[in-house]
Amino acid sequence: MGRASMTQTIEAGIRDREFPDVDATMACVRIYMALDGYGAYVNSPLPFEHIAYRYFVADVAEWALSLPPGTLRAHAEISHTLERP
């Protein structure tokens, strides 16, 4: 999903009252930057397991979208579980 599509998705969430009134472009950039940073660790050959790492993207997305802490962690946990062999 490109920046324009992500921004439009966030704007739709704001219109549908799924998210508070936030700057959709700013939220999009912050979420993509979190994904990029997360990817740097994913590509590391060394195993790394820490709660800060597991929930980093969800925590940043919650902050960027002004959602209450923990709102997205359940989704992150499901995704993390599905990634394990």
FIBA-742245 format. One record per residue: residue number from 1; residue in one letter; chain; y, z, x of N, C-alpha, C in turn. Coordinates in Angstrom, 2 decimals. Each point is the difference from the previous one (the first is absolute). Layout:
REM FIBA-742245
+-----+----+----+---------+---------+---------+---------+---------+---------+---------+---------+---------+
!   i ! aa ! ch !      nY !      nZ !      nX !     caY !     caZ !     caX !      cY !      cZ !      cX !
+-----+----+----+---------+---------+---------+---------+---------+---------+---------+---------+---------+
! NUM !  A !  A !       Y !       Z !       X !       Y !       Z !       X !       Y !       Z !       X !
...
+-----+----+----+---------+---------+---------+---------+---------+---------+---------+---------+---------+
This chain:
REM FIBA-742245
+-----+----+----+---------+---------+---------+---------+---------+---------+---------+---------+---------+
!   i ! aa ! ch !      nY !      nZ !      nX !     caY !     caZ !     caX !      cY !      cZ !      cX !
+-----+----+----+---------+---------+---------+---------+---------+---------+---------+---------+---------+
!   1 !  M !  A !   -1.16 !    0.00 !    0.85 !    1.16 !    0.00 !   -0.85 !    1.23 !    0.00 !    0.90 !
!   2 !  G !  A !    0.88 !   -0.92 !   -0.23 !    1.23 !   -0.09 !    0.78 !    1.05 !    0.99 !   -0.47 !
!   3 !  R !  A !    1.09 !    0.07 !    0.77 !    1.06 !    0.96 !   -0.30 !    0.60 !   -0.24 !   -1.39 !
!   4 !  A !  A !    0.22 !   -1.27 !   -0.35 !    0.59 !   -0.29 !   -1.31 !   -0.92 !    0.45 !   -1.13 !
!   5 !  S !  A !   -1.29 !   -0.26 !    0.14 !   -0.96 !    0.40 !   -1.04 !   -0.09 !    1.52 !   -0.11 !
!   6 !  M !  A !   -0.03 !    0.67 !    1.15 !   -0.07 !    1.47 !   -0.01 !    1.26 !    0.58 !   -0.64 !
!   7 !  T !  A !    1.15 !   -0.55 !    0.36 !    1.25 !    0.49 !   -0.58 !    0.01 !   -0.21 !   -1.51 !
!   8 !  Q !  A !   -0.47 !   -1.16 !   -0.45 !   -0.07 !   -0.27 !   -1.44 !   -0.97 !    0.94 !   -0.70 !
!   9 !  T !  A !   -1.11 !    0.33 !    0.66 !   -0.96 !    0.94 !   -0.57 !    0.62 !    1.38 !   -0.15 !
!  10 !  I !  A !    0.73 !    0.43 !    1.01 !    0.68 !    1.30 !   -0.07 !    1.06 !   -0.03 !   -1.09 !
!  11 !  E !  A !    0.77 !   -1.08 !   -0.08 !    1.03 !   -0.11 !   -1.05 !   -0.64 !    0.05 !   -1.39 !
!  12 !  A !  A !   -1.15 !   -0.64 !   -0.16 !   -0.71 !    0.06 !   -1.29 !   -0.44 !    1.43 !   -0.30 !
!  13 !  G !  A !   -0.46 !    0.72 !    1.03 !   -0.37 !    1.40 !   -0.18 !    1.18 !    0.87 !   -0.40 !
!  14 !  I !  A !    1.16 !   -0.33 !    0.52 !    1.22 !    0.73 !   -0.38 !    0.34 !   -0.29 !   -1.46 !
!  15 !  R !  A !   -0.05 !   -1.28 !   -0.37 !    0.29 !   -0.38 !   -1.40 !   -0.97 !    0.65 !   -0.97 !
!  16 !  D !  A !   -1.28 !    0.08 !    0.42 !   -1.04 !    0.59 !   -0.86 !   -0.05 !    1.52 !    0.10 !
!  17 !  R !  A !    0.92 !    0.56 !    0.76 !    0.12 !    1.46 !    0.20 !   -1.22 !    0.61 !    0.69 !
!  18 !  E !  A !   -0.70 !   -0.82 !    0.79 !   -1.09 !    0.53 !    0.83 !    0.55 !    0.65 !    1.26 !
!  19 !  F !  A !    1.17 !   -0.49 !    0.43 !    0.71 !    0.55 !    1.16 !    1.40 !    0.38 !   -0.43 !
!  20 !  P !  A !    0.57 !    1.00 !    0.67 !    1.42 !    0.30 !   -0.25 !    0.87 !   -1.16 !    0.48 !
!  21 !  D !  A !    1.28 !    0.08 !   -0.29 !    0.94 !   -1.04 !    0.41 !    0.24 !    0.11 !    1.51 !
!  22 !  V !  A !   -0.72 !   -0.81 !    0.76 !    0.13 !   -0.02 !    1.46 !    0.47 !   -1.39 !    0.42 !
!  23 !  D !  A !    0.42 !   -0.13 !    1.24 !    0.35 !   -1.29 !    0.57 !   -1.33 !   -0.69 !    0.33 !
!  24 !  A !  A !   -0.34 !   -1.01 !   -0.78 !   -1.31 !   -0.65 !    0.13 !   -0.18 !   -0.67 !    1.36 !
!  25 !  T !  A !    1.03 !   -0.61 !    0.52 !   -0.11 !   -0.64 !    1.31 !   -0.22 !    1.03 !    1.09 !
!  26 !  M !  A !    0.73 !    1.09 !   -0.06 !   -0.17 !    1.06 !    0.99 !   -1.41 !    0.59 !   -0.07 !
!  27 !  A !  A !   -0.48 !    0.24 !   -1.20 !   -1.35 !    0.53 !   -0.16 !   -1.03 !   -0.97 !    0.56 !
!  28 !  C !  A !    0.17 !   -1.27 !   -0.29 !   -0.91 !   -1.03 !    0.49 !   -0.04 !    0.00 !    1.53 !
!  29 !  V !  A !    1.15 !   -0.01 !    0.63 !    0.07 !   -0.02 !    1.47 !   -0.68 !    1.23 !    0.58 !
!  30 !  R !  A !    0.26 !    1.16 !   -0.57 !   -0.61 !    1.24 !    0.51 !   -1.52 !   -0.02 !   -0.14 !
!  31 !  I !  A !   -0.48 !   -0.49 !   -1.13 !   -1.45 !   -0.06 !   -0.21 !   -0.64 !   -0.98 !    0.98 !
!  32 !  Y !  A !    0.62 !   -1.17 !    0.18 !   -0.56 !   -0.97 !    0.96 !    0.04 !    0.54 !    1.43 !
!  33 !  M !  A !    1.05 !    0.71 !    0.35 !    0.06 !    0.59 !    1.35 !   -1.10 !    1.03 !    0.18 !
!  34 !  A !  A !   -0.29 !    0.78 !   -1.04 !   -1.09 !    0.97 !    0.07 !   -1.34 !   -0.71 !    0.17 !
!  35 !  L !  A !   -0.19 !   -1.09 !   -0.71 !   -1.24 !   -0.78 !    0.15 !   -0.14 !   -0.56 !    1.41 !
!  36 !  D !  A !    1.10 !   -0.49 !    0.55 !   -0.04 !   -0.51 !    1.38 !   -0.36 !    1.10 !    0.99 !
!  37 !  G !  A !    0.62 !    1.16 !   -0.16 !   -0.30 !    1.12 !    0.89 !   -1.44 !    0.46 !   -0.14 !
!  38 !  Y !  A !   -0.48 !    0.03 !   -1.22 !   -1.39 !    0.38 !   -0.26 !   -0.95 !   -0.98 !    0.69 !
!  39 !  G !  A !    0.36 !   -1.27 !   -0.06 !   -0.81 !   -1.03 !    0.62 !   -0.14 !    0.17 !    1.50 !
!  40 !  A !  A !    1.02 !    0.56 !    0.63 !   -0.08 !    0.23 !    1.45 !   -1.14 !    0.96 !    0.33 !
!  41 !  Y !  A !   -0.22 !    0.99 !   -0.83 !   -1.10 !    0.95 !    0.22 !   -1.34 !   -0.60 !   -0.42 !
!  42 !  V !  A !   -0.01 !   -0.79 !   -1.05 !   -1.24 !   -0.62 !   -0.46 !   -0.58 !   -0.88 !    1.10 !
!  43 !  N !  A !    0.85 !   -0.67 !    0.73 !   -0.45 !   -0.91 !    1.05 !   -0.34 !    0.69 !    1.30 !
!  44 !  S !  A !    0.17 !    1.30 !    0.08 !   -0.36 !    0.75 !    1.20 !   -1.51 !    0.11 !    0.10 !
!  45 !  P !  A !   -0.55 !   -0.18 !    1.20 !   -1.46 !    0.11 !    0.16 !   -0.51 !    1.44 !   -0.09 !
!  46 !  L !  A !    0.89 !    0.97 !    0.12 !   -0.41 !    1.40 !   -0.04 !   -0.01 !    0.51 !   -1.43 !
!  47 !  P !  A !   -1.03 !    0.74 !   -0.38 !   -0.02 !    0.57 !   -1.36 !    1.10 !    1.06 !   -0.15 !
!  48 !  F !  A !    0.58 !    0.03 !   -1.17 !    1.06 !    0.98 !   -0.26 !   -0.06 !    0.37 !   -1.47 !
!  49 !  E !  A !   -0.19 !    1.26 !   -0.27 !   -0.08 !    0.47 !   -1.38 !    0.87 !    1.25 !   -0.12 !
!  50 !  H !  A !    1.03 !   -0.11 !   -0.77 !    0.90 !    1.13 !   -0.24 !    0.64 !   -0.21 !   -1.36 !
!  51 !  I !  A !    0.28 !    1.07 !   -0.69 !    0.58 !   -0.09 !   -1.35 !    1.34 !   -0.74 !    0.02 !
!  52 !  A !  A !    0.78 !    0.18 !    1.06 !    1.28 !   -0.69 !    0.10 !   -0.20 !   -1.51 !    0.08 !
!  53 !  Y !  A !   -1.05 !   -0.41 !    0.68 !   -0.31 !   -1.42 !    0.12 !   -0.55 !   -0.55 !   -1.32 !
!  54 !  R !  A !   -0.91 !    0.73 !   -0.59 !   -0.65 !   -0.45 !   -1.24 !    1.02 !   -0.26 !   -1.11 !
!  55 !  Y !  A !    0.98 !    0.86 !   -0.14 !    0.94 !   -0.09 !   -1.12 !    1.38 !   -0.54 !    0.38 !
!  56 !  F !  A !    0.16 !   -0.48 !    1.21 !    1.32 !   -0.42 !    0.46 !    0.66 !   -1.01 !   -0.92 !
!  57 !  V !  A !   -0.69 !   -1.08 !   -0.30 !    0.60 !   -1.05 !   -0.83 !    0.30 !    0.52 !   -1.40 !
!  58 !  A !  A !   -0.92 !    0.76 !   -0.58 !    0.23 !    0.57 !   -1.33 !    1.20 !    0.95 !    0.02 !
!  59 !  D !  A !    0.11 !    0.82 !    1.04 !    1.12 !    0.93 !    0.10 !    1.33 !   -0.74 !    0.11 !
!  60 !  V !  A !    0.04 !   -1.05 !    0.81 !    1.23 !   -0.78 !    0.16 !    0.34 !   -0.73 !   -1.30 !
!  61 !  A !  A !   -1.01 !   -0.56 !   -0.66 !    0.25 !   -0.70 !   -1.26 !    0.54 !    0.97 !   -1.06 !
!  62 !  E !  A !   -0.56 !    1.21 !   -0.05 !    0.52 !    1.01 !   -0.94 !    1.47 !    0.29 !    0.29 !
!  63 !  W !  A !    0.30 !    0.18 !    1.27 !    1.39 !    0.30 !    0.40 !    0.91 !   -1.18 !   -0.34 !
!  64 !  A !  A !   -0.42 !   -1.22 !    0.33 !    0.82 !   -1.18 !   -0.22 !    0.24 !   -0.26 !   -1.49 !
!  65 !  L !  A !   -0.98 !    0.36 !   -0.82 !    0.10 !   -0.24 !   -1.45 !    0.46 !    1.24 !   -0.76 !
!  66 !  S !  A !    0.33 !    1.06 !    0.72 !    0.45 !    1.26 !   -0.61 !   -1.04 !    0.56 !   -0.98 !
!  67 !  L !  A !   -1.27 !   -0.11 !    0.38 !   -1.08 !    0.57 !   -0.81 !   -0.31 !    1.41 !    0.50 !
!  68 !  P !  A !   -0.49 !    0.87 !   -0.87 !   -0.35 !    1.35 !    0.44 !   -1.08 !   -0.04 !    1.08 !
!  69 !  P !  A !    0.08 !    0.89 !    0.98 !   -1.03 !    0.05 !    1.05 !   -1.40 !    0.14 !   -0.61 !
!  70 !  G !  A !   -0.93 !   -0.76 !    0.54 !   -1.38 !    0.05 !   -0.46 !   -0.35 !   -1.02 !   -1.07 !
!  71 !  T !  A !    1.01 !   -0.68 !   -0.54 !   -0.23 !   -0.97 !   -1.08 !   -0.97 !   -1.10 !    0.42 !
!  72 !  L !  A !    0.13 !   -0.49 !    1.21 !   -0.81 !   -1.13 !    0.44 !   -1.20 !    0.40 !    0.86 !
!  73 !  R !  A !   -0.13 !    1.26 !    0.32 !   -1.09 !    0.42 !    0.89 !   -1.38 !   -0.26 !   -0.60 !
!  74 !  A !  A !   -0.15 !    0.13 !   -1.29 !   -1.31 !   -0.27 !   -0.62 !   -0.38 !   -1.46 !    0.22 !
!  75 !  H !  A !    0.96 !   -0.90 !   -0.09 !   -0.27 !   -1.41 !    0.25 !   -0.34 !   -0.24 !    1.46 !
!  76 !  A !  A !    0.69 !    0.69 !    0.89 !   -0.29 !   -0.13 !    1.43 !   -1.39 !    0.52 !    0.31 !
!  77 !  E !  A !   -0.41 !    1.08 !   -0.66 !   -1.32 !    0.57 !    0.23 !   -1.10 !   -0.96 !   -0.46 !
!  78 !  I !  A !    0.20 !   -0.63 !   -1.14 !   -0.97 !   -0.98 !   -0.49 !   -0.10 !   -1.16 !    0.97 !
!  79 !  S !  A !    1.13 !   -0.50 !    0.45 !    0.02 !   -1.11 !    0.94 !   -0.68 !    0.39 !    1.31 !
!  80 !  H !  A !    0.26 !    1.20 !    0.49 !   -0.60 !    0.46 !    1.25 !   -1.51 !    0.10 !   -0.15 !
!  81 !  T !  A !   -0.47 !    0.49 !   -1.14 !   -1.43 !    0.14 !   -0.25 !   -0.68 !   -1.38 !   -0.05 !
!  82 !  L !  A !    0.66 !   -0.97 !   -0.60 !   -0.57 !   -1.33 !   -0.10 !   -0.09 !   -0.70 !    1.35 !
!  83 !  E !  A !    0.87 !    0.36 !    0.95 !    0.00 !   -0.62 !    1.32 !   -1.14 !    0.49 !    0.87 !
!  84 !  R !  A !   -0.52 !    1.17 !   -0.27 !   -1.06 !    0.57 !    0.84 !   -1.31 !   -0.71 !   -0.25 !
!  85 !  P !  A !   -0.80 !   -0.23 !    1.06 !   -1.30 !   -0.65 !   -0.18 !   -1.00 !    0.88 !   -0.72 !
+-----+----+----+---------+---------+---------+---------+---------+---------+---------+---------+---------+
